[in-house]
Amino acid sequence: MTIKINSNELSDFSVKGASAASPLNKISVSQGTIWERKKLDLENFLAVAHSNSPFITIYDRTGDTFTKLDDPTTLPPALGRGVAFDNTGTYLAVAHVSSPFVTIYKRSGDTFTKLANPATLPTSTGNKVAFDTTGMYLAVAHDTTPFLTTYKRSGDTFTKLANPTTLTGSSCYDVEFDSAGTYLAVAHNNTPFITIYKRSGDTFTKLSDPATLPPCQCNGVAFDNTGTYLATTYGDTPFLTIYKRSGDVFTKLADPAALPVGVYGAAFDNTGTYLAVAHVSSPFVTIYKRSGDTFTKLTDPATLPTNAGYNVDFDSTGTYLSVVHYGIPYITIYKRSGDTFTKLSDPATLPTGNGYSAAFFNKN
């Protein structure tokens, strides 16, 4: 018999004995040939911002293998410090140290094409970027006033919003939206070291500071998937402070029994069960498991990053964890099974310099 299959169907099926080079619009199979439904890895990307040209490296994941894609035609002009995908994987933003300080790409398949710069740019070194879950809002943390620049997207155009009435007053190093896009947390270098805004429409209004503040410059912020827990990181003891939100109030939880030293970046997995932090001293990454309001350190991975950890990110399934760090291979990727994180083989093509930020996008 002869079976005709359209291209959409072919993307989801394999045929025993059929060559990849075979004509695909018409395949003849004898009676009894077995058709196999196969699960494809669709649109699985990992972007890494790093210190040397091309400043951004983008990988496609198939199974446990990360393969470098061709570089975008137009690259960021200098060291990349932050990177973020929007929730659909259509847009990729990169924060970097020289003008225009943020570069935004639009993805089509495996191709990332630079968009026109926003009419109003951040005023200095871009440190981190974050999209809200709708992909409509983009926040950029940077070094000079107003320290935080927020954009609203319409089509492929990003337009700067009015600054919040209350600014952070100092250089901002990290920024993150909660999962509802209601709260925006900003890490910065002067007291109160963390500023949390609540969004209503296009307006960001500063909330009252938490009763217990970080002790020094805040390096990183991370919300869990429900917006209930907020992790903040910094370079002095206790290095990690975790808040629990009730309404608009953020209350500090008891410190974990085991603390890292000199923490930069943090990330929760998609269930809010695991919290990973990257830090300057061995083991360079510390992973906690949450039970209620208690965060308990897991056993370190058998193979650790090679040098100071700078940032971390989980994929949307909570299966993969990336740690970007100083020193070759610049990125270390783990696969989780239960509470065990096992290092994967390094990508065949590595980033070209120290890793500063990484972001996954998965659509399976």
C-alpha positions in Angstrom: 0.0 0.0 0.0 1.0 3.6 -0.4 0.7 6.2 2.4 0.8 9.9 1.7 1.8 12.1 4.7 1.9 15.8 4.8 4.9 17.7 6.2 3.3 18.4 9.6 2.7 14.7 10.2 6.2 13.8 9.0 7.6 16.1 11.7 6.1 13.8 14.3 6.6 10.3 12.9 9.5 8.1 11.9 9.3 5.1 9.5 11.3 2.0 10.2 13.8 1.5 7.4 13.2 4.9 5.8 16.3 6.9 5.0 16.4 10.6 6.1 17.2 11.3 2.4 14.1 9.6 1.2 11.4 11.6 -0.6 9.0 12.5 2.2 5.8 13.4 0.5 5.1 9.8 -0.7 6.5 6.7 1.1 5.6 3.1 0.0 5.7 0.5 2.8 4.8 -3.2 2.6 2.1 -4.7 4.7 3.3 -5.3 8.3 5.8 -2.4 8.4 5.7 -0.8 11.8 5.2 3.0 12.2 6.7 4.5 15.3 5.4 7.6 17.1 8.4 9.5 18.3 8.7 12.3 20.8 10.8 15.1 19.3 12.8 17.7 21.1 11.2 20.8 19.8 12.7 24.3 20.3 15.0 23.6 23.2 17.6 26.4 23.5 20.2 27.6 25.9 21.7 31.0 25.5 25.0 32.1 27.3 26.3 35.6 27.7 30.1 35.7 28.1 33.2 37.9 28.1 34.7 37.4 24.6 33.4 37.7 21.1 30.8 36.6 20.0 29.6 37.6 23.5 26.5 35.4 23.1 26.5 31.7 22.4 23.2 29.9 21.7 22.8 26.1 21.8 20.1 23.8 20.6 19.4 20.8 22.9 18.6 17.3 21.5 18.4 14.8 24.3 21.4 15.6 26.6 23.5 17.1 23.8 23.9 20.8 23.4 24.9 21.9 19.9 26.1 25.4 19.1 23.9 27.3 16.6 25.3 29.7 14.0 26.0 33.1 15.6 23.4 35.9 14.9 24.5 38.0 12.0 24.6 41.1 14.2 26.3 40.4 17.6 26.3 42.4 20.8 29.2 44.9 20.7 30.9 43.9 23.9 30.9 41.6 27.0 27.5 40.1 27.6 26.4 40.2 31.3 22.7 39.2 31.1 20.5 37.1 28.8 16.8 36.2 28.9 14.2 34.6 26.6 10.6 35.7 26.6 8.0 33.0 27.6 7.3 32.1 24.0 11.0 31.8 22.9 10.4 34.4 20.2 12.5 37.2 21.7 16.0 37.0 23.3 17.4 40.0 25.1 21.1 40.5 25.9 22.5 43.1 28.4 26.1 44.2 27.7 28.7 46.7 28.7 28.7 49.1 25.8 26.1 51.0 23.8 23.3 50.2 23.1 23.6 48.3 26.4 20.8 46.0 25.4 20.4 44.0 22.2 17.1 42.3 21.4 16.7 39.4 18.9 13.7 37.8 17.3 13.9 34.1 16.7 12.6 32.2 13.6 13.5 28.6 13.9 17.2 28.4 14.7 17.9 32.0 13.4 18.1 35.0 15.7 17.8 38.3 14.0 18.6 41.6 15.7 15.7 44.0 16.0 16.0 47.8 15.8 17.2 49.3 19.0 14.6 50.9 21.3 14.3 54.6 20.7 15.4 55.2 24.3 18.3 53.1 25.5 19.5 52.3 29.0 22.0 54.9 30.1 25.0 52.7 30.8 26.3 49.1 31.2 23.5 46.6 31.0 23.9 44.1 33.8 20.8 41.9 33.6 17.5 41.6 31.7 14.2 40.0 32.4 10.9 39.5 30.6 7.6 39.2 32.3 5.6 36.0 31.5 3.5 37.7 28.8 6.6 38.9 26.9 5.1 42.4 26.9 7.4 43.9 29.5 11.2 43.9 29.5 13.3 45.2 32.4 17.0 46.1 32.1 19.2 46.6 35.2 22.1 49.0 34.6 24.8 51.1 36.3 23.6 54.8 36.1 20.4 56.7 36.8 17.6 55.8 36.4 19.4 52.4 37.1 16.3 50.5 35.9 14.8 50.8 32.4 11.5 49.1 31.6 10.0 48.6 28.1 6.7 47.6 26.8 6.6 45.6 23.6 4.1 46.2 20.7 4.9 43.8 17.9 8.7 44.0 17.5 9.0 47.5 19.0 10.1 48.1 22.6 9.1 51.4 24.0 10.5 52.8 27.2 8.0 53.3 30.0 8.0 56.2 32.5 10.5 55.6 35.3 9.0 54.5 38.6 8.4 57.4 41.0 10.9 55.9 43.5 14.2 54.8 41.9 16.7 52.4 43.5 19.2 55.2 43.8 22.2 53.0 42.9 23.6 50.6 40.3 21.3 47.7 39.6 22.8 44.2 39.2 19.9 41.9 38.7 16.1 42.1 38.0 13.3 39.5 37.9 9.6 39.4 37.5 7.4 37.0 39.4 5.4 34.4 37.4 2.3 36.6 37.3 4.2 39.7 36.0 2.9 41.6 39.0 6.1 42.0 41.1 9.5 43.1 39.9 12.5 42.6 42.2 15.7 44.6 41.7 19.1 43.9 43.2 21.3 47.0 43.8 24.4 48.3 45.6 23.1 50.8 48.1 20.6 50.4 51.0 18.0 49.0 51.0 19.9 46.7 48.6 16.7 45.3 47.2 13.7 47.2 45.8 10.4 45.5 45.0 7.9 47.1 42.7 4.3 46.2 42.1 3.0 46.6 38.5 -0.4 48.0 37.7 -0.8 48.4 34.0 2.3 50.2 32.8 3.1 51.7 36.2 5.7 50.2 38.7 5.2 51.3 42.3 7.7 50.6 45.0 6.5 48.5 47.9 7.5 49.1 51.5 10.9 47.5 52.2 11.0 44.1 53.9 11.5 44.5 57.7 14.8 42.6 57.4 17.0 43.7 54.6 20.1 42.2 53.0 23.3 43.3 54.8 25.1 44.7 51.7 25.1 45.0 47.9 22.6 42.6 46.5 23.9 40.6 43.5 21.0 38.5 42.5 17.2 38.0 42.8 15.0 35.0 41.9 11.3 34.3 42.4 9.9 30.8 42.6 7.2 29.7 40.1 4.4 30.8 42.3 5.8 34.2 43.3 5.7 33.1 46.9 9.4 32.9 47.6 12.1 35.4 46.7 15.8 34.6 47.0 18.4 37.4 47.2 22.1 36.9 47.1 25.1 39.0 48.1 28.8 38.9 49.1 28.6 39.0 52.9 27.2 36.7 55.6 24.7 35.1 55.4 25.2 35.4 51.6 21.6 34.2 50.9 18.3 35.6 52.2 15.0 34.1 51.3 11.7 35.9 51.7 8.2 34.6 51.7 5.5 36.8 50.2 2.0 37.3 51.7 0.1 39.9 49.7 2.5 42.7 49.2 4.6 41.9 52.3 7.9 40.0 52.0 9.1 38.4 55.2 12.5 36.9 55.8 12.7 33.2 56.4 15.2 31.5 58.7 18.5 31.0 57.0 19.3 27.6 55.6 21.5 25.6 58.0 24.3 25.3 55.4 25.2 28.6 53.6 27.3 29.3 50.6 30.0 32.0 50.5 30.0 35.0 48.1 26.9 34.4 46.1 26.1 36.0 42.7 23.2 34.3 40.9 20.2 32.2 42.0 17.4 30.3 40.3 14.4 28.2 41.3 13.3 25.2 39.3 9.8 25.2 37.7 8.2 23.6 40.8 9.8 25.8 43.4 11.3 22.7 45.0 14.9 23.3 44.1 16.9 26.5 44.5 20.4 26.7 43.0 22.9 29.5 43.8 26.3 30.2 42.1 29.1 31.5 44.2 32.8 32.4 44.3 34.2 29.6 46.6 34.1 25.8 46.1 31.9 24.0 45.4 30.9 27.0 43.2 27.3 25.9 43.1 25.0 25.0 46.0 21.6 23.4 45.5 18.8 23.4 48.1 15.6 21.4 48.3 12.6 23.2 49.8 10.1 21.5 52.1 7.5 24.1 53.3 9.6 27.1 54.3 12.8 25.1 55.0 15.6 25.0 52.5 18.0 22.0 53.0 21.3 21.7 51.1 21.7 18.7 48.9 24.8 16.7 48.5 27.1 18.5 46.0 27.3 17.1 42.5 30.1 14.6 42.0 31.6 16.9 39.3 31.8 20.6 40.2 32.2 23.7 38.1 35.9 24.5 37.7 35.9 28.0 39.1 33.9 30.8 40.6 30.2 30.5 39.7 28.4 33.5 38.4 24.9 32.5 37.5 22.5 29.6 37.2 19.3 28.7 35.4 17.0 25.8 35.3 15.1 24.7 32.2 11.3 24.8 32.3 11.0 21.1 33.2 13.5 21.3 36.1 15.5 18.6 34.5 18.6 20.6 33.4 20.6 23.1 35.4 23.2 25.4 33.9 26.0 27.0 35.8 28.0 29.7 34.1 31.4 30.4 35.7 34.9 31.7 35.3 37.4 29.3 33.6 37.1 26.7 30.9 34.6 25.2 30.1 32.8 28.4 31.2 29.5 26.6 31.5 28.7 23.4 33.3 25.4 21.6 32.6 23.7 19.1 35.0 20.8 16.7 34.5 18.7 16.1 37.6 17.3 12.7 38.6 15.5 12.9 41.9 17.8 14.9 44.1 21.0 14.0 42.2 22.5 16.4 39.7 24.9 14.7 37.2 27.2 16.7 35.0 26.6 16.2 31.3 29.4 16.1 28.7 30.5 19.6 27.7 29.2 21.0 24.5 31.5 20.3 21.5 31.8 24.1 21.0 32.2 26.1 24.2 31.6 29.8 25.0 34.7 31.8 24.2 35.1 33.4 27.6 34.0 33.6 31.2 30.2 33.0 31.5 28.1 35.7 33.2 24.5 34.6 32.5 22.5 31.8 30.9 18.9 31.2 30.0 17.0 28.2 28.8 13.9 28.1 26.6 12.0 24.8 26.2 8.9 24.1 24.2 8.1 20.4 24.0 
